[in-house]
Amino acid sequence: MVRDDKDDSNSEVVIKTLTPEYFDGARAVESGFVQTRKGFCFGLCPYRFCPVSKSEFEQIYRQSADRCSTYGVAVRQADQLVVGICKLRTASQPSKWDEDLLHEPSSNEMYVDTVAVTAEARGKGVGARLLNWAEEVARERKATRMVLGVVNGNPARRLYERVGYVETDSACFWPSCLLGRPNGSFGSVMMEKKLT
């Protein structure tokens, strides 16, 4: 079983599995990420006008302990504030319609649905640590590959490439319809990392 980071006085941030005490913080980070320059209907309707409600967020995670076990939170030790998230999905887990519209995981993969880090935590290795946590979870579940989609122009693509992801495919319609062009251009690419 993947263990949470040990509380280490030398580490400002620890990675933990989502539990109810972190629901509000995780939802805030996830909502902040989704609402930043993103909108459905090709970006014409900003997501900031329809934030994910507390009950909507909690519904899937309270009903599925398995979904919680594949949702990592980066928690700042000083104040227990959630400063990053990594939301994963497998083919066997319950999902929402919009998650499946972007990507339906195959039986041998771990899909990285969302990686988001707050502005004040960027550039401090939090994203890389969340991806390392994700890889541990995937290996524990016997996944043979990890897959993620990245919107064109997203600077996080450099991080994904640095940790071993490679481009496998491109997509335009559904990502553009659901997310618009948050980084100045429509479309996205799928990236994959083989696990050995």
QUISUL-V271563 format. One record per backbone hydrogen bond with DSSP energy under -0.5 kcal/mol. CO is the residue of the C=O (numbers start at 1). NH is the residue of the N-H. If there is no record, write none. Layout:
co=CO nh=NH
co=CO nh=NH
This chain:
co=6 nh=8
co=7 nh=9
co=8 nh=11
co=10 nh=12
co=12 nh=77
co=14 nh=16
co=14 nh=75
co=15 nh=5
co=16 nh=73
co=19 nh=22
co=20 nh=23
co=22 nh=26
co=23 nh=27
co=24 nh=28
co=25 nh=29
co=26 nh=30
co=27 nh=31
co=28 nh=32
co=29 nh=33
co=30 nh=34
co=31 nh=35
co=32 nh=36
co=33 nh=36
co=35 nh=37
co=38 nh=47
co=39 nh=43
co=40 nh=45
co=41 nh=44
co=44 nh=46
co=45 nh=40
co=46 nh=49
co=47 nh=50
co=53 nh=57
co=54 nh=58
co=55 nh=59
co=56 nh=60
co=57 nh=61
co=58 nh=62
co=59 nh=63
co=60 nh=64
co=64 nh=68
co=65 nh=69
co=66 nh=70
co=67 nh=70
co=68 nh=18
co=68 nh=71
co=70 nh=88
co=71 nh=18
co=72 nh=86
co=73 nh=16
co=73 nh=75
co=74 nh=76
co=74 nh=83
co=74 nh=84
co=75 nh=14
co=76 nh=79
co=76 nh=80
co=76 nh=81
co=81 nh=76
co=81 nh=83
co=83 nh=118
co=84 nh=74
co=85 nh=116
co=86 nh=72
co=86 nh=88
co=87 nh=113
co=87 nh=114
co=89 nh=111
co=90 nh=93
co=96 nh=100
co=97 nh=101
co=98 nh=102
co=99 nh=103
co=103 nh=105
co=106 nh=91
co=106 nh=109
co=108 nh=144
co=108 nh=145
co=109 nh=111
co=110 nh=147
co=111 nh=89
co=111 nh=113
co=112 nh=149
co=114 nh=87
co=116 nh=85
co=118 nh=121
co=118 nh=122
co=119 nh=122
co=121 nh=124
co=121 nh=126
co=125 nh=129
co=126 nh=130
co=127 nh=131
co=128 nh=132
co=129 nh=133
co=130 nh=134
co=131 nh=135
co=132 nh=136
co=133 nh=137
co=134 nh=138
co=135 nh=139
co=136 nh=140
co=137 nh=141
co=138 nh=143
co=139 nh=142
co=144 nh=195
co=145 nh=110
co=146 nh=193
co=147 nh=112
co=148 nh=191
co=150 nh=189
co=151 nh=154
co=154 nh=157
co=155 nh=158
co=156 nh=159
co=156 nh=160
co=157 nh=161
co=158 nh=162
co=159 nh=163
co=160 nh=165
co=161 nh=164
co=166 nh=192
co=169 nh=190
co=171 nh=188
co=172 nh=176
co=173 nh=177
co=174 nh=178
co=175 nh=179
co=175 nh=180
co=176 nh=180
co=177 nh=41
co=177 nh=42
co=179 nh=39
co=181 nh=184
co=187 nh=152
co=188 nh=171
co=189 nh=150
co=190 nh=168
co=190 nh=169
co=191 nh=148
co=192 nh=166
co=193 nh=146
